[in-house]
Amino acid sequence: MRIGTKLYRLFVQAGLPAPELSLEAPLGGGPDWPGYEYLAETLRSLLPTLSRAPGFDATRIEIDSLAERLRAEVIALEGVQLLPALIGAWTRTPLRPLN
């Protein structure tokens, strides 16, 4: 999960050309933005693991209504929801002839 900031070094150590990097974070609001469901379903997929943590009570999240509660709050505040930032890396290598 924390490899993004290491990608430059890993590409170079692997003998690849230095990569181009990007940092993007989905951001949106309003009634039709899919980020509410994305966040709720991502959290739903993590609940089995989180439930093993001491003191964690999955029922307090009320996962079945989370997307709608997020939507309602963001709309009421005329705000936006920021999803986690993602780091991307890419490079190009010269084509080698097939033998």
C-alpha positions as CSV (number, residue, x, y, z in Angstrom):
1,M,0.0,0.0,0.0
2,R,2.9,2.4,0.5
3,I,4.9,1.5,-2.6
4,G,4.0,4.6,-4.6
5,T,6.7,6.9,-3.2
6,K,9.3,4.1,-3.9
7,L,8.4,3.6,-7.5
8,Y,11.1,5.9,-8.9
9,R,13.8,4.0,-7.0
10,L,12.4,0.6,-7.9
11,F,12.2,1.3,-11.6
12,V,15.8,2.6,-11.6
13,Q,17.0,-0.4,-9.5
14,A,15.3,-2.7,-11.9
15,G,17.4,-1.3,-14.8
16,L,14.5,0.6,-16.3
17,P,14.7,4.2,-17.5
18,A,13.6,6.7,-14.8
19,P,9.8,6.7,-14.8
20,E,7.4,9.6,-15.2
21,L,5.3,9.8,-12.1
22,S,1.8,11.2,-11.4
23,L,-0.3,11.8,-8.3
24,E,-4.0,11.8,-8.7
25,A,-6.9,11.9,-6.3
26,P,-10.5,11.5,-7.3
27,L,-12.6,14.4,-6.1
28,G,-16.3,15.0,-6.6
29,G,-19.6,15.9,-5.2
30,G,-23.3,16.3,-6.0
31,P,-26.0,13.6,-6.0
32,D,-24.6,11.6,-8.9
33,W,-20.9,11.3,-8.0
34,P,-20.0,7.6,-7.8
35,G,-17.3,8.2,-5.1
36,Y,-19.8,7.6,-2.3
37,E,-20.5,4.1,-3.4
38,Y,-16.8,3.5,-4.2
39,L,-15.8,4.5,-0.6
40,A,-18.5,2.5,1.0
41,E,-17.9,-0.6,-1.0
42,T,-14.1,-0.4,-0.5
43,L,-14.7,-0.2,3.3
44,R,-17.2,-3.1,3.0
45,S,-14.4,-5.2,1.5
46,L,-12.1,-4.4,4.4
47,L,-14.6,-5.2,7.1
48,P,-13.5,-8.8,7.6
49,T,-9.9,-7.7,8.2
50,L,-10.8,-4.7,10.3
51,S,-13.2,-6.8,12.4
52,R,-10.2,-8.7,13.8
53,A,-8.7,-5.5,15.3
54,P,-9.2,-5.2,19.0
55,G,-12.0,-2.8,19.9
56,F,-13.3,-2.5,16.3
57,D,-17.1,-2.7,16.1
58,A,-18.2,-3.0,12.4
59,T,-21.8,-2.5,13.4
60,R,-21.1,1.2,14.3
61,I,-20.2,1.9,10.7
62,E,-23.7,0.9,9.5
63,I,-22.2,-0.1,6.1
64,D,-25.5,-0.6,4.3
65,S,-26.4,3.1,4.6
66,L,-22.8,4.6,4.5
67,A,-22.9,5.7,0.8
68,E,-26.3,7.5,1.3
69,R,-25.1,9.2,4.5
70,L,-21.9,10.4,2.8
71,R,-24.0,11.7,-0.2
72,A,-26.4,13.5,2.1
73,E,-23.7,15.2,4.1
74,V,-21.6,16.3,1.1
75,I,-24.7,17.7,-0.6
76,A,-25.9,19.4,2.6
77,L,-22.5,21.1,2.9
78,E,-22.3,21.8,-0.8
79,G,-18.9,20.2,-0.5
80,V,-16.8,17.6,-2.1
81,Q,-15.5,14.2,-1.2
82,L,-11.8,13.4,-1.7
83,L,-10.8,9.8,-2.3
84,P,-7.3,8.4,-1.6
85,A,-4.5,9.7,-3.8
86,L,-3.0,7.2,-6.2
87,I,0.6,7.3,-7.5
88,G,1.3,6.1,-11.0
89,A,4.6,5.4,-12.7
90,W,5.5,4.5,-16.3
91,T,8.4,4.4,-18.6
92,R,9.3,3.4,-22.1
93,T,12.1,1.1,-23.1
94,P,13.5,0.7,-26.6
95,L,12.0,-2.1,-28.6
96,R,14.4,-5.1,-29.0
97,P,14.3,-7.3,-32.1
98,L,12.9,-10.7,-31.6
99,N,15.4,-13.5,-32.3
